[in-house]
Amino acid sequence: ENTLELMFAGGWVESFYLTCAHWGIKSSPEIRKRIMEQSASLETLLKTLEPQKSAEGFSTLYPALAEINSIFATTKGAELSDDQVKQLHAKIKTLRNAITH
């Protein structure tokens, strides 16, 4: 029933995880910029998932994505700090592990 939304969320989670993991291996301004660019697609994803946020499969996914979004919100459009990128990486790693294990 909510397959499309789950696929959209899963694609975003995996893409963001890989981007953050790449930053963890080799930090660069370009990768940091790509991480920050993900905030816009996360906003769209959250709006898409809003109607299903308490449905099966979304009740833990939606709050985890909202937590990631709150880290982006603290930047107010400014550049991400190393600490913020580390926080984002930790959050997405935890979420991805919860989904895949």
N, C-alpha and C positions, 0 to 999 in steps of 0.2 A: 504494500500500500504506500509506504514512504520510501520506496527503493531509490528513486531519483534524488531525493534529499540526502539520503545516506551516502549515495555515490558522490554527490557534490561535496559533502563534508569529508568523506574519506580521501578524496583527491586533494582537497585543500590541506588536510592534516599531513598527508604524505609529502606533498610538495614543500610545505613549510618546514617539516622535520628535516628533509634533505638539505634545504637551504641553510637552516641553523646548524646542522651537522657539518656542512661545508665551511661555515664561518668558524666552527670550533677547530677545524683542521688548519685553515689558513685564513685568518682574519684579514679583511681588506675593506676599504671604503665602499667598493662596488657591491660586495656581498651585503654589507650593512644597509646600503641603499635598497637592495632587493628585499631584504627582510622588512624594512619600513614600508615598502610598497605593498606588502601583503596585508597591511592594515585595512586598506580600502576593500579588498576582496573579502576579508573577514567580516567587515561591516555588512556587506551584501549577504554573506552566508548567514550571519545571525538574523538578519531580517527575514530571510527565506525560511529559516528553521523556527522562528518565533511561534507560529501556529502549532507546531508539533513539539514544543519544548518539554512537555510533560508526557508525551507518548513513549511507548516502549522503544528503547534504543536511543532516545534523545534525552532522557532525564539526567544522565550523567554527562553526555556529550555537550549539551548546550551550556551548562554552567562552566565546564572546563574551557570552552571556547570564549565564554564571556570573561573569564579570568585572564585569558591571554589578551583579549581586547582591552581590559582595564590597564594592562601594562602599556599598551600602545597609547592609551588615552593620557597617561601621565606625561607623555612627551609633548603634547600640545603642538604637534607639527615640527618640533625641533628634532635634531639628530638623536638617535638612540645612543645611550652610553654603553660601555662594555658590560656593566652590571645589568642593565636592562636586557641586553642581548642574551646574557647568561641566564637570566630569569625566564625569558621567552623559550630558550632552548630547553631548560629544565621542565617547563610546563608542557611543551609539545612532546617531549620525550616521554613524560609520564602518561600523557593522553594516548599517544601512539602505542605504548606498551599495554595500556589497558584495553585497547581495541584489538591488538594483534595476539594477545596472550590469553 
